[in-house]
Amino acid sequence: MNLDEDLKDVLRLKKELSIEFEGRSIENIFDGEVVENEYGECYCIRRSAEVSSKIFKIDENAILTDLKVLPGIGDRTADKLKAEGYETIRDLTGHPLWEECAKNFLNLLDRENRNELNTEICSRFPASHPIHLYLSERHDEFLLFDLETMGLFGEPIILFGAARLKLKSAPSLEVSQFLLRGLSDEVSAIAAFKDEFDGLPLITFNGRRFDLPYFKRRATSYGIRHSFDGLHLDLLHFSRRFLSNNLPDCRLSTIEAHILGVKRDIDMPGSLVPAFYKEFLETGNAASLIPIVEHNFQDVVSLGELFLHLKKVSCID
C-alpha cells in the first residue's frame, strides 16, 4: 500500500507515542475530570484556547442593503430598484409593488422569539445566505461542535468535541472533549454533553449533514432528549459561498492552510480514527488516542477562527 508522507508521519508518531506512554491510562495522559450522571461516568478533557481573529460586528445595513433577500428580487430587479433610489429594504416600504414584502421582512427581523425567527429564516433562505450570519449577532455565546465516530451511522460516537465561543468582549474558547474510555461510556457522554451545552446556537463544519444528525440518532437510541434545534451555522456552506473561488477545495484543512494560517504538526486523516480507537480498545494503550484528541481539538478551535473570518468577509462580498 502506498502511503503519502502525511499518513506515514501519523503512523510514525503513533508508534513513538505508544512507546513513550506505554502503560499510562487516559487519566494519566489527558488532563481532565470524570463526569458522573444517572447513566454512569465519562471522561472530559478541558482546556482553553486563544482565538486570534478579532470580533467583527455585522451591521444591520449589511443585510438591509441586499434587496435580493426579498422573494422575487434578483440581480436585474435589484439594480433597477437601486437606480430608482431604493437603496435599502426600508426604502422599499414606500414602493408601490414591494411595500408589503419589505414590511413583512422587517417585521420578521423584529421578532423577539429567536427560535421562531430562525425557523422562518431557514425556510426562506439557503444555508449559505449571509442573513444567518447576521442573526448570529443576537447571540454572544456559541457551541462549536465536532464529533469523532467509529465510522458508519449507528456506531458509537467516541469523542464529543465542544467549545464555548464567548464574544462579549475579547473572543475566548473553552474546550471540552468527552472521550469514551470504553464503548459503554457513550450514553453517559451523550447525557453529559447535552446537560452542559443543550440549547446553545451551534457552529459546525458539515454538521447539518453529519454531526448533528449523528448525535440526534445516537441520543434518540438511548431515549435522551435535547434542544439543539435553534440557530445552526454550518460553516461549510458559507465557505463554499465566500471562499471557494480562491481555494482548490473547501475542506477544513485546506481553509486552515490557505486562509486561517493554521499549520498542524501532524494532521490525522479522519479515516484513521476508527482504527486508532480500536487499537486502544484491543491493547489498552491510550497513546493511540492522542492523535485523535489533538485532531479534534484543532478542529473546534479552527471553527471559531473560521466563524469570525466569515462574518467579516460576508459583509465585504
ZATI-689906 format. One record per atom (N, C-alpha, C, O): x, y, z; residue in one letter. Coordinates in pm, whole numbers, plus 50000, padded with zeros to 5 digits. Layout:
<nodes>
XYZA;...
</nodes>
This chain:
<nodes>
500854988150000M;500005000050000M;500885012450000M;501765013650085M;500675021649908N;501445033849900N;500835044449991N;499705048749970N;501585048550092L;501125058550185L;501795071850154L;502995072250128L;501025082550156D;501635095650134D;502395099650259D;502315093050363D;503125110650249E;504015114450358E;503255117750486E;503705114350595E;502105124450474D;501335127950593D;500885115450668D;500965114850791D;500435105550594L;499975093250657L;501145085950724L;501005080550834L;502275085750656K;503465079550715K;503855086550845K;504245080050942K;503745099950845D;504095107550965D;503175104151081D;503615102951195D;501885102651052V;500915099351156V;501215085651216V;501215083951338V;501485075951130L;501775062451178L;503085062051255L;503215054751354L;504055069851210R;505325070651281R;505125076851419R;505695072351518R;504305087351424L;504025093951551L;503315084451647L;503635083951765L;502355076951595K;501625067551681K;502565057351744K;502435053851861K;503505052651665K;504465042851716K;505325048951827K;505575042651929K;505765061451805E;506595068251905E;505805070752034E;506325068852144E;504555074952018L;503715077652135L;503415064852212L;503345064952335L;503225053852139S;502925041052204S;504065036752295S;503845030852401S;505275039752252I;506445036252333I;506565045852452I;506805041652565I;506395058852424E;506565069052528E;505525067952639E;505835069852757E;504275064852602F;503195064852700F;502695050852735F;501595049252787F;503485040752706E;503065026952732E;502715025152880E;503465029052969E;501555018952903G;501145016053039G;500415027253110G;499945025453223G;500305038753045R;499635050153110R;498165050553070R;497815047752955R;497325054053165S;495885054453140S;495485067653076S;496275076953067S;494225068153032I;493685080652977I;493825091953078I;494225103053042I;493505089153204E;493565099453307E;494985104553329E;495175116053368E;495985096053305N;497385100053322N;497915107953203N;498875115553216N;497295106153088I;497765112952967I;497055126152945I;497675136152909I;495745126152966F;494935137952937F;494445144353066F;493855137653152F;494685157153079D;494235164553197D;492735167053187D;492285174053097D;491975161353279G;490535162853272G;489865158353399G;490475158453506G;488615154353388E;487845150453506E;486835139753469E;486375138953355E;486485131653567V;485415121953549V;484085128953575V;483895135253679V;483165127653479V;481835133553492V;480845122353522V;480785112453450V;480065124053628E;479085114053667E;477675119153640E;477385131053658E;476805110253598N;475385113453583N;474575100653603N;475125090253639N;473285101453579E;472415089953606E;472725077953518E;472305066853548E;473475080153409Y;473775069253316Y;475125062653344Y;475435052153287Y;475915068753431G;477235063253458G;478285074153462G;478055085153512G;479455070953408E;480575080253408E;481155081753268E;481025072853183E;481785093253246C;482585095253124C;483735104453161C;483755110353270C;484685105753071Y;485865114053099Y;485835126353011Y;485605125452890Y;486075137853071C;486055150452997C;487405157553008C;487875160353118C;488005160352894I;489255167852886I;488895182652869I;488145186252779I;489435191052956R;489095205352948R;490365213752934R;491355211653003R;490295223352843R;491375233052827R;490835245252754R;489755244852695R;491575255852758S;491175268152690S;492055270252569S;493125264252557S;491605278952481A;492365281852359A;492185296552323A;491145302452349A;493215302152264E;493145315952219E;492545316652079E;492745307651998E;491825327352054V;491295329951921V;491985342551869V;491855353251928V;492715341151760S;493505352451711S;492665362551634S;493015374351629S;491565358051573S;490735367051494S;490005377051583S;489625373851696S;489825389051531K;489095399351604K;487605397751579K;487175392351477K;486815402551675I;485365402251658I;484965412451553I;485375424051559I;484175408051457F;483675417051352F;482155417551364F;481475407451343F;481635429051397K;480195430651413K;479555433151277K;480005441651200K;478515425651248I;477785427451123I;476725438251143I;475805436651223I;476865449051070D;475895459951078D;474595455751010D;474605448650909D;473495460151066E;472185456751009E;472095460750862E;471425454150783E;472775471650825N;472715476350687N;473305466350588N;472975466450470N;474195457550640A;474775447450552A;473705438250495A;473845433150384A;472645436150571I;471525428150524I;470505436850452I;469995433050346I;470195448350509L;469115456550454L;469465462850320L;468565466850246L;470745463850286T;471115469150155T;471095458450047T;471225461449928T;470935445750087D;470845434949989D;469375432649957D;468685424950025D;468895439149854L;467485438249818L;467085424149775L;465905420749776L;468065416149738K;467775402749686K;467325393149796K;466945381749766K;467345397349922V;466825388550026V;465305387550018V;464715378550077V;464685396749946L;463235396149930L;462865386649818L;463465386949711L;461875378049841P;461435368749737P;461015376149611P;460235385649617P;461535371649497G;461145377649370G;462105388049317G;461965392549203G;463075392149399I;464045402149354I;465365395249322I;466005389449409I;465755395949195G;467035390649151G;468005401949122G;467745413549157G;469115398649059D;470145408749031D;469615420248947D;469845431948978D;468905416948841R;468435427348749R;467445436648817R;467535448848804R;466495430948890T;465495439248960T;466145447649069T;465785459249088T;467095441849140A;467795449249245A;468535461249187A;468485472149243A;469215459149075D;469945470249011D;468975481148966D;469265493048980D;467845477148913K;466845486748865K;466285494948982K;466135507148973K;465985488149092L;465435495049209L;466445504749268L;466085515749310L;467705500749273K;468725509749328K;468935521849238K;469185532849285K;468815519549107A;468915530849014A;467765540749033A;467895552549003A;466655535649083E;465485544249109E;465535550649247E;464645558249284E;466595547549324G;466765553849454G;466385545349573G;466425550149687G;466015532949550Y;465665523849661Y;466925516249703Y;467215505449652Y;467645522049797E;468945516549836E;468825505349939E;469675496449944E;467795505650020T;467655495650126T;466245489750127T;465335494750061T;466105478950203I;464775472850217I;463825482550287I;462625482550259I;464355490550378R;463495500650442R;462945510450339R;461805514850348R;463775513950240D;463305522950134D;462135516850058D;461225523850014D;462165503550044L;461125496849966L;459765496850036L;458755493249974L;459715500750163T;458405501750228T;457575513050168T;456385514350196T;458215521350085G;457495531850014G;457325528949867G;456935537749791G;457605516649826H;457475512749684H;456085506649662H;455645498449742H;455395510449555P;454025505449534P;453935490349516P;452925484349553P;454975484149460L;454935469749435L;455545461649549L;455025451049584L;456645466449606W;457405458749703W;457145462749848W;457795457449939W;456205471849870E;455945476850006E;455595465650104E;456205464550210E;454635457550068E;454175447050161E;455275436850189E;455465432750303E;455985432950085C;457055423150100C;458155428550192C;458665421450278C;458525441250172A;459565447450254A;459125448350400A;459915445550490A;457885452250423K;457375453350560K;457325439750629K;457635438650747K;456945429550555N;456905416050613N;458295411450655N;458465405350760N;459295414650573F;460665410850605F;461155418250729F;461755412150817F;460895431150736L;461325438950853L;460625434250979L;461225433751086L;459355430750968N;458635425251083N;459235412051128N;459275409051248N;459695404251031L;460335391451062L;461595393651145L;461815386751244L;462405403351106L;463645406151178L;463385411651318L;464235410551406L;462235417551337D;461905423451467D;461385413251568D;461155416751684D;461195401051527R;460655391051620R;461615388651736R;462825387351716R;461065387951855E;461895385651974E;462145370851997E;463155367152057E;461245362251951N;461415347751969N;462485342751871N;462235341851751N;463665339651924R;464795336051838R;464525323251759R;464845322551640R;463965313251824N;463715300651755N;462675302151645N;462795296251538N;461655310051672E;460625312551571E;461215319951452E;460925316651337E;462045329951480L;462715337351374L;463625328251294L;463635328751171L;464405319851363N;465325310951295N;464595301051205N;465035298451093N;463485295551253T;462705286151174T;462205292651045T;462275286650938T;461715304851057E;461185311950941E;462305315250842E;462135313550721E;463435319950894I;464565323550807I;465085311150734I;465365311750615I;465205299950805C;465705287650744C;464785282450635C;465235276250539C;463495285150649S;462545280550547S;462585289150421S;462095285050316S;463165301050432R;463125310450320R;464475312650253R;464525317050138R;465565309850322F;466885313050268F;467795300850273F;467705292850366F;468675299250174P;469615287950175P;470585288950292P;470795299650349P;471175277450326A;472055276850443A;473285285650430A;473905288850531A;473645289650308S;474825297850287S;474525312750287S;475445320850273S;473265316550303H;472905330650291H;473455338650410H;473355334050524H;474025350450385P;474625358250495P;473625362750601P;474045366950709P;472345361850574I;471375365750676I;471505357050801I;471205361550912I;471955344650784H;472145335850900H;473295341050988H;473225340351110H;474345346250922L;475445352150998L;474975364851068L;475405367851180L;474105372351002Y;473555384251065Y;472775380551192Y;472875387351294Y;472005369851185L;471235365651302L;472135361651419L;471725362151535L;473365357651387S;474285353851495S;474625365651585S;475075363751698S;474405377951537E;474665389751619E;473745390251741E;474025397551836E;472675382751738R;471735382751850R;472165373251961R;471455371652061R;473315367051944H;473855357752045H;475275362052081H;475995367451997H;475655359852204D;477035362852244D;477785350352290D;478905351352340D;477155338752273E;477825326252309E;477355315252213E;476175314352181E;478305306952169F;478015296452071F;478675283452114F;479615283252193F;478145272452059L;478745259352078L;479395254951947L;478715253051847L;480705253551949L;481435247751836L;481445232651857L;481785227851965L;481065225251755F;480675211251774F;481295202551666F;481115205151547F;482045192151708D;482655183051611D;482775169151675D;483245167751787D;482335159051602L;482335145351653L;483405136851587L;483775138951471L;483905127251663E;484715116351607E;483955103451635E;483495101151747E;483815095151533T;482965083251545T;483715070751500T;484855071351452T;483045059551516M;483615046851470M;483375044451322M;483705033851269M;482815054251255G;482715053251109G;481325053651055G;480885064051005G;480615042651062L;479305041550998L;478205046551089L;478315046051212L;477105051451027F;475935055751103F;475465044151190F;475405032651144F;475125047151314G;474655036851406G;475735031551496G;475455024651594G;477005034951465E;478095030751552E;478395041851652E;478025053351628E;479055038651762P;479215048451870P;480015060951831P;480885060651744P;479665071851900I;480495083951898I;481575081652003I;481255078252117I;482835083351967I;483905080552062I;484495093152124I;485145092552228I;484255104652059L;484775117252113L;483835128652074L;483555130751956L;483365135852174F;482505147452152F;483365159952171F;483725163352283F;483685166652062G;484465178952071G;483535190852081G;482675192751995G;483695198852185A;482805210352205A;483615221952259A;484565220152335A;483245233952218A;483895245952270A;482875257052282A;482085259452190A;482895263852394R;482085275952410R;482875287652352R;483975290752397R;482285294052254L;482875306152198L;482115318052257L;480925319852231L;482805326052337K;482175337452402K;482655350352335K;483845352252314K;481705359052303L;482015370952224L;481635383952294L;481555394352228L;481405383652423K;481015396052491K;482115406452486K;481845418252467K;483345402252503S;484475411552494S;485465405652395S;485145404152277S;486665402152441A;487605395352353A;487135380952336A;486725374552433A;487195375652213P;486725361952191P;487575351852269P;488795353052274P;486925342052329S;487645331752403S;486985318352380S;485785317552351S;487765307852393L;487275294252372L;487545285852496L;488665285352546L;486515279152543E;486645269352650E;486295255752590E;485135253052561E;487305247352573V;487135234752501V;486885223252599V;487605221652697V;485865215452569S;485545203252645S;485475191652547S;484755192352448S;486215180952576Q;486205169152490Q;485805156952574Q;486545152752663Q;484635151652544F;484145139852616F;484655127452544F;484205124252434F;485605120652607L;486305109352546L;485845096352609L;485845094852731L;485445086752525L;485005073752574L;486195065252615L;487095062552535L;486205060952742R;487245051552789R;486885037252752R;487715028152760R;485635035452712G;485115022752663G;483795025752597G;483185036152625G;483325017052511L;482105020052436L;480885021552526L;479915028252488L;480915015552644S;479785016852736S;479655030952793S;478635034252854S;480685039252775D;480645053152824D;479795062152735D;479505073552773D;479385057252618E;478745066352521E;477495072752577E;477315084852561E;476625065252642V;475365070852689V;475595081652794V;474915091952792V;476545079552884S;476825089852985S;477485102052922S;477265113252967S;478295099852817A;478915111152747A;477875119452673A;477935131752674A;476915112752610I;475835119952541I;475045128352642I;474745140052617I;474725122352756A;473955129552858A;474755141352914A;474195152152935A;476045139252938A;476875150052993A;477015161452893A;476945173152930A;477225157952767F;477325167952661F;476035175952652F;476055188252644F;474915168852652K;473605175352641K;473345184352761K;472875195652745K;473655179552882D;473395187353003D;474205200253005D;473735210553055D;475405199852950E;476285211552956E;476015221652846E;476205233652867E;475585217052729F;475525226052614F;474145227352549F;473995234952454F;473175220152597D;471855219952533D;471285234052517D;471315242152610D;470785236952398G;470125249752373G;471015260552317G;470495270752270G;472335258852319L;473225269052263L;473145268752110L;472965258052052L;473285280352044P;473365280351898P;474615272951852P;475685274251913P;474475265151745L;475555256251700L;476375262351588L;475865269551502L;477665259251591I;478555261951478I;479265248751446I;479905242951533I;479135244251322T;479745231651280T;480385233351143T;480295243951081T;481025222751097F;481545222150960F;481045209050901F;481525198350936F;480075210150812N;479345198650757N;478475192050864N;478135180250854N;478115199750965G;477325194251075G;475865191951042G;475215183651104G;475325199250943R;473935196950904R;473765183050845R;472735176450864R;474775178650775R;474695165750708R;475215154350795R;474715143150787R;476215157250879F;476835146350953F;476675147451105F;475945139651165F;477365157051168D;477485157151313D;476155157651387D;475895149551475D;475295167251350L;474045168651424L;473105156851403L;472575151651501L;472865152151278P;472025140251262P;472585127951335P;471835119951391P;473915126651333Y;474545115251400Y;474285116051550Y;473895106151613Y;474495128051607F;474265129651751F;472805126951786F;472515120051884F;471885132451707K;470455130551735K;470075115751732K;469305111051815K;470635108651635R;470305094451624R;470825086551744R;470125078051798R;472045089451785R;472605082251899R;471875085952028R;471605077352112R;471535098852045A;470805103052164A;469425096552169A;468985091852275A;468755096252055T;467425090252049T;467475075352082T;466545070052144T;468545068652041S;468655054252067S;468705051252217S;468385040152259S;469125061252297Y;469155059552443Y;467975066352511Y;467875066252634Y;467085072352433G;465935079252491G;466275092552554G;465575097152644G;467365098852509I;467795111752564I;467285122952475I;467565123352355I;466545132152534R;466015143552459R;467015155052463R;467845156052553R;466925163752363H;467845175152353H;467095186852291H;465955185452246H;467765198352289S;467155210352230S;468095217252132S;468145229552127S;468845209552055F;469745215351955F;468975217951826F;469315212551721F;467945226151834D;467095228651718D;466985243551686D;466115247551609D;467855251651744G;467825265951719G;468765269751606G;468905262451507G;469415281251620L;470335286051517L;471475276051498L;472115271951595L;471715272151373H;472795262951340H;473535268551219H;472985269051109H;474755272751240L;475585278151133L;476555267251088L;477515264051158L;476295261550971D;477185251550913D;478175259050825D;477825263750716D;479415260250871L;480385268750803L;480825263350668L;481405270650588L;480565250650641L;480895245350508L;480135252950401L;480695256150296L;478855255750424H;478035262650325H;478525276950301H;478605281450187H;478865283950409F;479375297650394F;480745297550327F;481055306550249F;481565287650357S;482895286750296S;482785284750146S;483535290850070S;481865276450104R;481655274549960R;481205287349892R;481605290249779R;480385295149961R;479835307349902R;480885318449896R;480995325349795R;481655320250004F;482515331850015F;484005329149990F;484755338449964F;484435316549998L;485865313749993L;486295304949876L;487475304749842L;485365297649815S;485745287049721S;486485292149598S;487265284749539S;486265304549557N;486925309749436N;488435310549451N;489155310749352N;488915311049574N;490345312449598N;490975300049661N;492085300649714N;490255288749653L;490755276549715L;490665264849619L;489775264549533L;491575255049631P;491465242949548P;490275234349587P;489715227249503P;489875234849715D;488685227749764D;488265234249894D;488945243349943D;487175229849951C;486645236150074C;486745226950195C;485895227650284C;487745218450198R;487975210650319R;488485219850430R;489135229950402R;488195216350554L;488635224750664L;490155226050667L;490675236850695L;490865215350639S;492325215750640S;492865225250534S;493875231950555S;492185225850419T;492595235050312T;492365249450353T;493205258050330T;491225252050415I;490915265550462I;491905269750571I;492335281250575I;492265260450657E;493255263350761E;494575267850698E;495155277950738E;495025260250599A;496335262950539A;496355275850457A;497325283350463A;495295278350380H;495305289550286H;494765302550343H;495145313350297H;493895301850443I;493225313950491I;493475316650639I;493755328050677I;493385306550722L;493505308650867L;494935308550916L;495215312851028L;495865303750833G;497255303350873G;497565292850978G;498515294251055G;496765282250981V;496975271351078V;497855260751015V;497585256050905V;498905257051085K;499785246351038K;499785235251142K;500325236851251K;499165224251109R;499145212851200R;500465205351189R;500925202251079R;501065202551304D;502315194851301D;502085181151238D;502835176851150D;501045174551284I;500625161851227I;499125162451209I;498385164151306I;498665160951086D;497215161251062D;496735146951038D;497065140750937D;495965142051131M;495485128351123M;494265127551032M;493265134251059M;494305119550927P;493115117850843P;491965111950925P;492175102651003P;490765117250906G;489615112350981G;489345097650958G;488775090851044G;489765092650843S;489515078550811S;490285069050904S;489935057250915S;491325074250971L;492125065751060L;491575065351203L;491995057051283L;490645074151235V;490145075051372V;489605061551422V;489995057351531V;488725054651347P;488225041851397P;489325031651425P;489275024451526P;490315030951337A;491395021251355A;492235024451479A;492595015351554A;492525037151501F;493315041051619F;492535038051747F;493115033551846F;491235040751745Y;490435038351865Y;490295023351891Y;490345018952006Y;490115015551785K;490025000951803K;491324995451861K;491304986051941K;492435001151820E;493714996651876E;493764999352026E;494264991152103E;493245010852067F;493175013952211F;492315003652283F;492684998852390F;491155000252226L;490264990552290L;490924976852302L;490744969852401L;491684973152200E;492294959852196E;493534958752284E;493784948352345E;494324969652290T;495614969052361T;495594976152496T;496424973252582T;494654985452513G;494644993352636G;495655004652636G;495765011952734G;496405006052526N;497415016652517N;496735029652475N;496365031352359N;496565038852570A;495845051352545A;496625060952457A;496085071252414A;497895057952429A;498695066852344A;498095068152204A;498255078552140A;497415057752157S;496835058352023S;495675068252016S;495205071551907S;495215073152132L;494145083052134L;494665097252121L;493895106352089L;495945099352144I;496495112952141I;496275119752006I;495815131152003I;496595113151892P;496345119851764P;494865123051741P;494545133151679P;493965114351791I;492525116851774I;492115129251852I;491425138051800I;492535129951977V;492165141152064V;492715154252010V;492025164352009V;493985154151966E;494595166451917E;493975170851784E;493785182751760E;493655161351699H;492975164351572H;491635170951599H;491295180951537H;490875165351691N;489555170751725N;489665184551790N;488865193551761N;490645186251877F;490855199151942F;491105210151840F;490515220951848F;491975207451744Q;492265217651642Q;491055220251555Q;490835231651512Q;490255210151529D;489035212051450D;488115222351515D;487645231551448D;487865220951645V;486925230251709V;487525244151723V;486805254151715V;488825245051745V;489465258251752V;489395265151616V;489115277051608V;489635257551510S;489555263251375S;488145267751340S;487965277351266S;487135260951394L;485755265251372L;485545279451425L;484885287551360L;486105282351542G;485975295751598G;486645306151512G;486075316851487G;487855303251466E;488575312551379E;487835314651247E;487725325851199E;487345303851190L;486665304651061L;485365312551073L;485035320450984L;484625310451179F;483375317751200F;483625332851202F;482905340351135F;484625337251276L;484905351551284L;485385356951149L;485065368251112L;486155348751077H;486615352950944H;485435354350847H;485375364050771H;484525344950851L;483375345250759L;482445357050789L;481865362750697L;482305360550915K;481495372250948K;482055384650880K;481305393250833K;483355385450875K;483995397150814K;483815397150663K;483385407150605K;484155386050597V;484125385950451V;482705386050396V;482495390350283V;481735381550474S;480365381450424S;479835395550406S;478905397750328S;480405405050477C;479965418950464C;480755426450357C;480365437350316C;481845420450313I;482655426550208I;482235421450073I;482355428249971I;481725408850072D;481345402249947D;480365410649865D;479945406449757D;
</nodes>
